[in-house]
């Protein structure tokens, strides 16, 4: 399939990529979603957190969402509920200044 060169900017850093033609919209939506989430969690002003820490938490959130989606297709039940609980706990921690 034909390739297309694009540059994504995530957490203030540019990443030149070669992607399959026709998939730019997906990449741009992902770029926007990551950056929006980073803005959201940075508003919490965690003491001592670096940009890498914020990016790690964003990666964890999206990894959990991907795993939950795959598991919901494969199995229902307890594993999915545990992942959802973990995602809820992460969101609660990131959004509750009293936990810090």
N, CA, C and O atoms as a GROMACS GRO file, in nm:
protein
  400
    1UNK      N    1   0.085  -0.118   0.000
    1UNK     CA    2   0.000   0.000   0.000
    1UNK      C    3   0.089   0.124   0.000
    1UNK      O    4   0.200   0.120   0.053
    2UNK      N    5   0.042   0.231  -0.058
    2UNK     CA    6   0.118   0.357  -0.068
    2UNK      C    7   0.137   0.419   0.069
    2UNK      O    8   0.052   0.406   0.158
    3UNK      N    9   0.250   0.486   0.086
    3UNK     CA   10   0.284   0.551   0.212
    3UNK      C   11   0.266   0.702   0.199
    3UNK      O   12   0.271   0.759   0.090
    4UNK      N   13   0.245   0.765   0.313
    4UNK     CA   14   0.227   0.910   0.320
    4UNK      C   15   0.309   0.960   0.438
    4UNK      O   16   0.306   0.898   0.545
    5UNK      N   17   0.381   1.069   0.421
    5UNK     CA   18   0.459   1.128   0.529
    5UNK      C   19   0.374   1.231   0.603
    5UNK      O   20   0.315   1.320   0.542
    6UNK      N   21   0.369   1.218   0.735
    6UNK     CA   22   0.301   1.316   0.818
    6UNK      C   23   0.389   1.344   0.939
    6UNK      O   24   0.482   1.270   0.967
    7UNK      N   25   0.360   1.450   1.009
    7UNK     CA   26   0.427   1.481   1.135
    7UNK      C   27   0.321   1.502   1.241
    7UNK      O   28   0.232   1.585   1.225
    8UNK      N   29   0.332   1.426   1.348
    8UNK     CA   30   0.242   1.442   1.462
    8UNK      C   31   0.316   1.516   1.571
    8UNK      O   32   0.436   1.499   1.590
    9UNK      N   33   0.242   1.600   1.643
    9UNK     CA   34   0.300   1.672   1.756
    9UNK      C   35   0.229   1.624   1.882
    9UNK      O   36   0.109   1.648   1.900
   10UNK      N   37   0.304   1.556   1.967
   10UNK     CA   38   0.249   1.500   2.090
   10UNK      C   39   0.333   1.549   2.207
   10UNK      O   40   0.456   1.535   2.207
   11UNK      N   41   0.268   1.607   2.306
   11UNK     CA   42   0.335   1.662   2.424
   11UNK      C   43   0.445   1.759   2.385
   11UNK      O   44   0.551   1.763   2.448
   12UNK      N   45   0.419   1.837   2.280
   12UNK     CA   46   0.512   1.940   2.239
   12UNK      C   47   0.629   1.893   2.155
   12UNK      O   48   0.716   1.973   2.120
   13UNK      N   49   0.634   1.766   2.121
   13UNK     CA   50   0.743   1.712   2.041
   13UNK      C   51   0.689   1.662   1.908
   13UNK      O   52   0.582   1.601   1.902
   14UNK      N   53   0.764   1.689   1.800
   14UNK     CA   54   0.722   1.647   1.667
   14UNK      C   55   0.775   1.507   1.635
   14UNK      O   56   0.888   1.472   1.668
   15UNK      N   57   0.689   1.429   1.571
   15UNK     CA   58   0.723   1.293   1.532
   15UNK      C   59   0.690   1.273   1.384
   15UNK      O   60   0.573   1.258   1.349
   16UNK      N   61   0.792   1.274   1.298
   16UNK     CA   62   0.767   1.246   1.156
   16UNK      C   63   0.742   1.096   1.138
   16UNK      O   64   0.817   1.013   1.188
   17UNK      N   65   0.635   1.064   1.066
   17UNK     CA   66   0.597   0.925   1.044
   17UNK      C   67   0.563   0.901   0.898
   17UNK      O   68   0.518   0.992   0.828
   18UNK      N   69   0.583   0.779   0.854
   18UNK     CA   70   0.533   0.734   0.725
   18UNK      C   71   0.420   0.637   0.755
   18UNK      O   72   0.440   0.534   0.820
   19UNK      N   73   0.302   0.670   0.708
   19UNK     CA   74   0.183   0.589   0.737
   19UNK      C   75   0.118   0.546   0.606
   19UNK      O   76   0.149   0.598   0.500
   20UNK      N   77   0.029   0.450   0.617
   20UNK     CA   78  -0.047   0.408   0.499
   20UNK      C   79  -0.136   0.523   0.454
   20UNK      O   80  -0.201   0.589   0.535
   21UNK      N   81  -0.137   0.546   0.325
   21UNK     CA   82  -0.224   0.650   0.270
   21UNK      C   83  -0.368   0.620   0.310
   21UNK      O   84  -0.411   0.505   0.312
   22UNK      N   85  -0.440   0.723   0.340
   22UNK     CA   86  -0.580   0.707   0.377
   22UNK      C   87  -0.602   0.692   0.527
   22UNK      O   88  -0.717   0.688   0.571
   23UNK      N   89  -0.494   0.684   0.607
   23UNK     CA   90  -0.511   0.668   0.751
   23UNK      C   91  -0.474   0.792   0.830
   23UNK      O   92  -0.466   0.789   0.953
   24UNK      N   93  -0.452   0.902   0.759
   24UNK     CA   94  -0.411   1.024   0.828
   24UNK      C   95  -0.514   1.070   0.930
   24UNK      O   96  -0.478   1.112   1.040
   25UNK      N   97  -0.641   1.061   0.896
   25UNK     CA   98  -0.745   1.106   0.989
   25UNK      C   99  -0.739   1.030   1.120
   25UNK      O  100  -0.755   1.090   1.227
   26UNK      N  101  -0.716   0.901   1.115
   26UNK     CA  102  -0.706   0.821   1.237
   26UNK      C  103  -0.588   0.868   1.322
   26UNK      O  104  -0.600   0.883   1.444
   27UNK      N  105  -0.474   0.892   1.257
   27UNK     CA  106  -0.357   0.939   1.329
   27UNK      C  107  -0.380   1.077   1.389
   27UNK      O  108  -0.340   1.103   1.503
   28UNK      N  109  -0.444   1.164   1.315
   28UNK     CA  110  -0.472   1.300   1.366
   28UNK      C  111  -0.570   1.296   1.484
   28UNK      O  112  -0.554   1.371   1.580
   29UNK      N  113  -0.669   1.209   1.476
   29UNK     CA  114  -0.762   1.195   1.589
   29UNK      C  115  -0.690   1.142   1.712
   29UNK      O  116  -0.716   1.188   1.824
   30UNK      N  117  -0.601   1.046   1.693
   30UNK     CA  118  -0.524   0.991   1.805
   30UNK      C  119  -0.434   1.100   1.865
   30UNK      O  120  -0.424   1.112   1.987
   31UNK      N  121  -0.369   1.178   1.780
   31UNK     CA  122  -0.285   1.288   1.825
   31UNK      C  123  -0.366   1.384   1.912
   31UNK      O  124  -0.322   1.422   2.020
   32UNK      N  125  -0.482   1.422   1.864
   32UNK     CA  126  -0.569   1.515   1.937
   32UNK      C  127  -0.615   1.454   2.071
   32UNK      O  128  -0.615   1.522   2.173
   33UNK      N  129  -0.653   1.328   2.068
   33UNK     CA  130  -0.701   1.264   2.191
   33UNK      C  131  -0.591   1.256   2.296
   33UNK      O  132  -0.616   1.283   2.414
   34UNK      N  133  -0.471   1.220   2.256
   34UNK     CA  134  -0.359   1.212   2.350
   34UNK      C  135  -0.330   1.350   2.408
   34UNK      O  136  -0.319   1.366   2.530
   35UNK      N  137  -0.318   1.450   2.323
   35UNK     CA  138  -0.287   1.585   2.371
   35UNK      C  139  -0.397   1.641   2.460
   35UNK      O  140  -0.367   1.709   2.558
   36UNK      N  141  -0.523   1.614   2.427
   36UNK     CA  142  -0.634   1.659   2.512
   36UNK      C  143  -0.626   1.594   2.650
   36UNK      O  144  -0.647   1.660   2.752
   37UNK      N  145  -0.595   1.464   2.653
   37UNK     CA  146  -0.585   1.396   2.782
   37UNK      C  147  -0.466   1.449   2.862
   37UNK      O  148  -0.476   1.465   2.984
   38UNK      N  149  -0.354   1.476   2.794
   38UNK     CA  150  -0.238   1.532   2.864
   38UNK      C  151  -0.273   1.668   2.927
   38UNK      O  152  -0.234   1.695   3.041
   39UNK      N  153  -0.345   1.751   2.855
   39UNK     CA  154  -0.388   1.880   2.910
   39UNK      C  155  -0.474   1.857   3.034
   39UNK      O  156  -0.458   1.924   3.136
   40UNK      N  157  -0.564   1.762   3.024
   40UNK     CA  158  -0.655   1.732   3.136
   40UNK      C  159  -0.578   1.689   3.260
   40UNK      O  160  -0.605   1.740   3.369
   41UNK      N  161  -0.484   1.598   3.248
   41UNK     CA  162  -0.414   1.551   3.368
   41UNK      C  163  -0.308   1.650   3.416
   41UNK      O  164  -0.275   1.651   3.535
   42UNK      N  165  -0.254   1.731   3.327
   42UNK     CA  166  -0.158   1.833   3.370
   42UNK      C  167  -0.223   1.939   3.457
   42UNK      O  168  -0.156   2.003   3.537
   43UNK      N  169  -0.353   1.958   3.443
   43UNK     CA  170  -0.424   2.057   3.524
   43UNK      C  171  -0.420   2.021   3.672
   43UNK      O  172  -0.445   2.105   3.757
   44UNK      N  173  -0.388   1.895   3.702
   44UNK     CA  174  -0.379   1.852   3.841
   44UNK      C  175  -0.250   1.895   3.909
   44UNK      O  176  -0.240   1.891   4.031
   45UNK      N  177  -0.151   1.938   3.831
   45UNK     CA  178  -0.023   1.986   3.885
   45UNK      C  179   0.036   1.891   3.989
   45UNK      O  180   0.059   1.930   4.103
   46UNK      N  181   0.060   1.768   3.950
   46UNK     CA  182   0.123   1.672   4.040
   46UNK      C  183   0.264   1.719   4.073
   46UNK      O  184   0.343   1.750   3.984
   47UNK      N  185   0.295   1.723   4.200
   47UNK     CA  186   0.428   1.767   4.243
   47UNK      C  187   0.534   1.666   4.198
   47UNK      O  188   0.520   1.546   4.218
   48UNK      N  189   0.638   1.720   4.136
   48UNK     CA  190   0.751   1.636   4.097
   48UNK      C  191   0.731   1.555   3.970
   48UNK      O  192   0.817   1.474   3.934
   49UNK      N  193   0.619   1.575   3.901
   49UNK     CA  194   0.594   1.498   3.779
   49UNK      C  195   0.659   1.567   3.660
   49UNK      O  196   0.650   1.689   3.644
   50UNK      N  197   0.724   1.487   3.578
   50UNK     CA  198   0.785   1.538   3.455
   50UNK      C  199   0.689   1.513   3.339
   50UNK      O  200   0.586   1.448   3.355
   51UNK      N  201   0.725   1.567   3.223
   51UNK     CA  202   0.645   1.538   3.103
   51UNK      C  203   0.637   1.388   3.080
   51UNK      O  204   0.533   1.337   3.037
   52UNK      N  205   0.744   1.318   3.107
   52UNK     CA  206   0.746   1.172   3.088
   52UNK      C  207   0.642   1.105   3.177
   52UNK      O  208   0.577   1.009   3.135
   53UNK      N  209   0.625   1.152   3.299
   53UNK     CA  210   0.526   1.095   3.389
   53UNK      C  211   0.384   1.114   3.334
   53UNK      O  212   0.302   1.022   3.339
   54UNK      N  213   0.357   1.232   3.282
   54UNK     CA  214   0.225   1.258   3.225
   54UNK      C  215   0.201   1.170   3.101
   54UNK      O  216   0.092   1.115   3.084
   55UNK      N  217   0.301   1.159   3.016
   55UNK     CA  218   0.288   1.075   2.897
   55UNK      C  219   0.268   0.929   2.938
   55UNK      O  220   0.190   0.857   2.876
   56UNK      N  221   0.339   0.885   3.043
   56UNK     CA  222   0.324   0.747   3.091
   56UNK      C  223   0.181   0.721   3.138
   56UNK      O  224   0.124   0.615   3.111
   57UNK      N  225   0.122   0.817   3.209
   57UNK     CA  226  -0.016   0.799   3.256
   57UNK      C  227  -0.114   0.798   3.139
   57UNK      O  228  -0.212   0.724   3.140
   58UNK      N  229  -0.087   0.879   3.038
   58UNK     CA  230  -0.172   0.877   2.918
   58UNK      C  231  -0.159   0.743   2.848
   58UNK      O  232  -0.259   0.686   2.805
   59UNK      N  233  -0.037   0.692   2.836
   59UNK     CA  234  -0.016   0.562   2.772
   59UNK      C  235  -0.088   0.452   2.850
   59UNK      O  236  -0.149   0.363   2.791
   60UNK      N  237  -0.080   0.459   2.982
   60UNK     CA  238  -0.149   0.360   3.066
   60UNK      C  239  -0.300   0.364   3.044
   60UNK      O  240  -0.364   0.260   3.030
   61UNK      N  241  -0.355   0.484   3.041
   61UNK     CA  242  -0.500   0.498   3.020
   61UNK      C  243  -0.542   0.437   2.886
   61UNK      O  244  -0.640   0.362   2.880
   62UNK      N  245  -0.468   0.469   2.780
   62UNK     CA  246  -0.506   0.418   2.648
   62UNK      C  247  -0.479   0.269   2.635
   62UNK      O  248  -0.551   0.199   2.564
   63UNK      N  249  -0.375   0.219   2.702
   63UNK     CA  250  -0.349   0.075   2.700
   63UNK      C  251  -0.462   0.000   2.771
   63UNK      O  252  -0.508  -0.103   2.723
   64UNK      N  253  -0.506   0.052   2.883
   64UNK     CA  254  -0.617  -0.010   2.956
   64UNK      C  255  -0.743  -0.012   2.871
   64UNK      O  256  -0.814  -0.112   2.866
   65UNK      N  257  -0.770   0.100   2.803
   65UNK     CA  258  -0.888   0.106   2.716
   65UNK      C  259  -0.878   0.004   2.603
   65UNK      O  260  -0.977  -0.062   2.570
   66UNK      N  261  -0.759  -0.010   2.543
   66UNK     CA  262  -0.742  -0.108   2.436
   66UNK      C  263  -0.758  -0.250   2.484
   66UNK      O  264  -0.822  -0.332   2.418
   67UNK      N  265  -0.702  -0.280   2.600
   67UNK     CA  266  -0.714  -0.414   2.657
   67UNK      C  267  -0.859  -0.442   2.691
   67UNK      O  268  -0.910  -0.552   2.664
   68UNK      N  269  -0.926  -0.345   2.751
   68UNK     CA  270  -1.067  -0.364   2.787
   68UNK      C  271  -1.151  -0.392   2.662
   68UNK      O  272  -1.240  -0.477   2.665
   69UNK      N  273  -1.122  -0.321   2.554
   69UNK     CA  274  -1.196  -0.342   2.431
   69UNK      C  275  -1.173  -0.483   2.376
   69UNK      O  276  -1.267  -0.553   2.339
   70UNK      N  277  -1.045  -0.524   2.372
   70UNK     CA  278  -1.015  -0.660   2.324
   70UNK      C  279  -1.080  -0.765   2.411
   70UNK      O  280  -1.137  -0.862   2.361
   71UNK      N  281  -1.070  -0.746   2.540
   71UNK     CA  282  -1.127  -0.846   2.630
   71UNK      C  283  -1.278  -0.849   2.624
   71UNK      O  284  -1.339  -0.955   2.640
   72UNK      N  285  -1.340  -0.736   2.599
   72UNK     CA  286  -1.485  -0.737   2.589
   72UNK      C  287  -1.529  -0.815   2.466
   72UNK      O  288  -1.639  -0.871   2.463
   73UNK      N  289  -1.444  -0.820   2.367
   73UNK     CA  290  -1.473  -0.899   2.248
   73UNK      C  291  -1.446  -1.047   2.274
   73UNK      O  292  -1.517  -1.134   2.222
   74UNK      N  293  -1.343  -1.076   2.353
   74UNK     CA  294  -1.302  -1.215   2.377
   74UNK      C  295  -1.377  -1.278   2.493
   74UNK      O  296  -1.435  -1.386   2.481
   75UNK      N  297  -1.374  -1.209   2.604
   75UNK     CA  298  -1.441  -1.260   2.724
   75UNK      C  299  -1.509  -1.145   2.794
   75UNK      O  300  -1.463  -1.031   2.787
   76UNK      N  301  -1.615  -1.173   2.857
   76UNK     CA  302  -1.680  -1.072   2.939
   76UNK      C  303  -1.631  -1.092   3.080
   76UNK      O  304  -1.520  -1.137   3.104
   77UNK      N  305  -1.712  -1.059   3.170
   77UNK     CA  306  -1.692  -1.102   3.306
   77UNK      C  307  -1.589  -1.029   3.389
   77UNK      O  308  -1.566  -0.909   3.375
   78UNK      N  309  -1.529  -1.106   3.474
   78UNK     CA  310  -1.447  -1.055   3.584
   78UNK      C  311  -1.325  -0.975   3.538
   78UNK      O  312  -1.295  -0.871   3.596
   79UNK      N  313  -1.254  -1.021   3.437
   79UNK     CA  314  -1.134  -0.950   3.393
   79UNK      C  315  -1.168  -0.810   3.344
   79UNK      O  316  -1.098  -0.714   3.376
   80UNK      N  317  -1.273  -0.799   3.268
   80UNK     CA  318  -1.316  -0.668   3.218
   80UNK      C  319  -1.354  -0.576   3.333
   80UNK      O  320  -1.318  -0.459   3.334
   81UNK      N  321  -1.426  -0.630   3.430
   81UNK     CA  322  -1.465  -0.549   3.545
   81UNK      C  323  -1.341  -0.500   3.622
   81UNK      O  324  -1.339  -0.387   3.669
   82UNK      N  325  -1.239  -0.586   3.634
   82UNK     CA  326  -1.116  -0.545   3.703
   82UNK      C  327  -1.045  -0.432   3.628
   82UNK      O  328  -0.998  -0.337   3.690
   83UNK      N  329  -1.037  -0.444   3.495
   83UNK     CA  330  -0.974  -0.338   3.416
   83UNK      C  331  -1.051  -0.207   3.427
   83UNK      O  332  -0.991  -0.100   3.439
   84UNK      N  333  -1.182  -0.216   3.422
   84UNK     CA  334  -1.264  -0.096   3.434
   84UNK      C  335  -1.246  -0.032   3.571
   84UNK      O  336  -1.239   0.091   3.583
   85UNK      N  337  -1.238  -0.115   3.676
   85UNK     CA  338  -1.215  -0.064   3.811
   85UNK      C  339  -1.080   0.004   3.820
   85UNK      O  340  -1.068   0.111   3.880
   86UNK      N  341  -0.977  -0.058   3.760
   86UNK     CA  342  -0.844   0.003   3.760
   86UNK      C  343  -0.845   0.136   3.686
   86UNK      O  344  -0.787   0.233   3.734
   87UNK      N  345  -0.908   0.141   3.571
   87UNK     CA  346  -0.917   0.266   3.495
   87UNK      C  347  -0.990   0.373   3.577
   87UNK      O  348  -0.949   0.489   3.577
   88UNK      N  349  -1.098   0.334   3.645
   88UNK     CA  350  -1.172   0.428   3.729
   88UNK      C  351  -1.085   0.480   3.844
   88UNK      O  352  -1.090   0.598   3.879
   89UNK      N  353  -1.006   0.390   3.903
   89UNK     CA  354  -0.918   0.430   4.013
   89UNK      C  355  -0.810   0.526   3.966
   89UNK      O  356  -0.777   0.622   4.035
   90UNK      N  357  -0.754   0.499   3.847
   90UNK     CA  358  -0.653   0.590   3.791
   90UNK      C  359  -0.714   0.726   3.767
   90UNK      O  360  -0.655   0.828   3.804
   91UNK      N  361  -0.832   0.730   3.704
   91UNK     CA  362  -0.899   0.858   3.679
   91UNK      C  363  -0.929   0.930   3.810
   91UNK      O  364  -0.910   1.052   3.819
   92UNK      N  365  -0.976   0.857   3.910
   92UNK     CA  366  -1.008   0.919   4.039
   92UNK      C  367  -0.882   0.976   4.103
   92UNK      O  368  -0.884   1.087   4.156
   93UNK      N  369  -0.774   0.901   4.096
   93UNK     CA  370  -0.647   0.950   4.152
   93UNK      C  371  -0.601   1.076   4.081
   93UNK      O  372  -0.560   1.173   4.145
   94UNK      N  373  -0.608   1.075   3.952
   94UNK     CA  374  -0.560   1.189   3.874
   94UNK      C  375  -0.648   1.312   3.890
   94UNK      O  376  -0.603   1.425   3.869
   95UNK      N  377  -0.773   1.291   3.927
   95UNK     CA  378  -0.868   1.402   3.937
   95UNK      C  379  -0.901   1.444   4.080
   95UNK      O  380  -0.980   1.535   4.099
   96UNK      N  381  -0.841   1.380   4.180
   96UNK     CA  382  -0.871   1.413   4.319
   96UNK      C  383  -0.745   1.468   4.386
   96UNK      O  384  -0.655   1.392   4.421
   97UNK      N  385  -0.740   1.600   4.404
   97UNK     CA  386  -0.620   1.662   4.462
   97UNK      C  387  -0.592   1.617   4.606
   97UNK      O  388  -0.479   1.632   4.653
   98UNK      N  389  -0.690   1.563   4.676
   98UNK     CA  390  -0.669   1.519   4.813
   98UNK      C  391  -0.586   1.392   4.820
   98UNK      O  392  -0.530   1.361   4.924
   99UNK      N  393  -0.578   1.317   4.711
   99UNK     CA  394  -0.500   1.194   4.710
   99UNK      C  395  -0.350   1.220   4.694
   99UNK      O  396  -0.270   1.127   4.704
  100UNK      N  397  -0.313   1.343   4.670
  100UNK     CA  398  -0.171   1.372   4.646
  100UNK      C  399  -0.105   1.428   4.767
  100UNK      O  400   0.015   1.458   4.764
   0.00000   0.00000   0.00000
